[in-house]
């Protein structure tokens, strides 16, 4: 197994703002695994508040490169377990390598992963499109630039409900709201009924990730479903979120890849929780991995390639929210600029 990687700093079409801050570029770490001429690709974007920058992914990979390259690859799940023990403190790097392992496996079997897993593509939900925090004029402009059936609207700022109300006047599309842990309990109890009246479908992470007592109150009293994001990182968090959230947003980079994500999906289903897979502004490489899992879940947020003004790969496309799957094997990636 030969290992290559490349670091990209991909610009956004518009500055991307959430309650935690603004960024104009998305740093991302892309790996290429070469297994006897079969090349697999994976990606992990760096997110500042998770404290795993691209240079840490690079240094950790280089420190264990000989062990990575001597591994006798046979199946992705075995590979993930090896990676998980090799990099116990770097779930982002494990994710990128795990993703590439699955890409190779699908290419070895000459099938896309959703086909190997016997998934029905008709069950894949539409992806939403995210509207970052901005002036109302700019948020409207972003919607007009990208007419879409579902918008995820970032909130967590002064007069955020008034902003959602103004956006509602512009479209009948489905709205989802993501507070990125910016509200306190009092604010959430006040705002949620107002958002319900505005036709919002559900709310992501209204409170701080460790405010479990507050989330219990919301879980029992909210008139809208509440999904965990920052409070749901690894596999054990599914059980922890049960009876505190109505659903979970699983992100491949946070949980360390497709392998644990599949287990998390099954666990959440067993608890009758709604399931979303969200993106972290990945290019089309990371989005291609999300697409393979999409038929297993209720909601999907994989709009990263649409938010970026540059991409790394040609992979799946979108038609008004619908995922259009490529016919290429593995993750369905047609080509990569590597």
C-alpha angles and dihedrals in degrees: 000000000000117000125208130167141183132197119221132187103202119196122229120232087233129013104275114226131182129163089276096057148285132287133182097193136037115221110210137178117219123191130197119200117195113200109181090320096319108116124205128188135208138170141205120184117210114242113192098218092056091057097224106119123185092257090060090052088050096047093045092050093048092048091058100029095119091053091048094050096048094053113119101227117212108142134003098239092056088046092052092053089052091049093045091059094039094054106024093162100043111067090162094061091043088054094054093048093044090051091051090049091055090047090055092046093054091048090050089053091041092233139101113253095247087059093049088051092048093237124165111234090204087069093060110113124229115266119240126227119230124232108199124211112283142124112310089248092055093044090053089047090054091052091048091050090053113032104198140166095232129033127191107208120202114223137168101114137099113294092006093148091053087053092052089050091053091048090050089061088061100053146013091217120129112271126211120184127213118191096177089219094303101130132077121222095263092052092046093051089051098044103042096070089048091052091049089056088053092057098255113167100208143332128240123217102333095174137043113288093247097046095103095152091054092047090053089057091049093045090055097041110027118116089205130056114261121213125199120232114151088027091057112064111129137025097270090056092072091070090042092053092050111110090012098067132027091223146355136240107219116200120194096216094051097046094043103254151313094308097064091034090063090052091047091052092053092047093050090049090052088055093048092243124150114249131215129174112209134193131230094212094284121171120244090287095065091036090055089059092050090050091059090058096040097095089061097059145061102232135018133197108188103140097125095114090052093052093051124077092209130043136194103211146025109237138125119357134208131234109194091320097322117118112236105204121216118226095233118117127253111016092356094251112157100192140346130211097226 
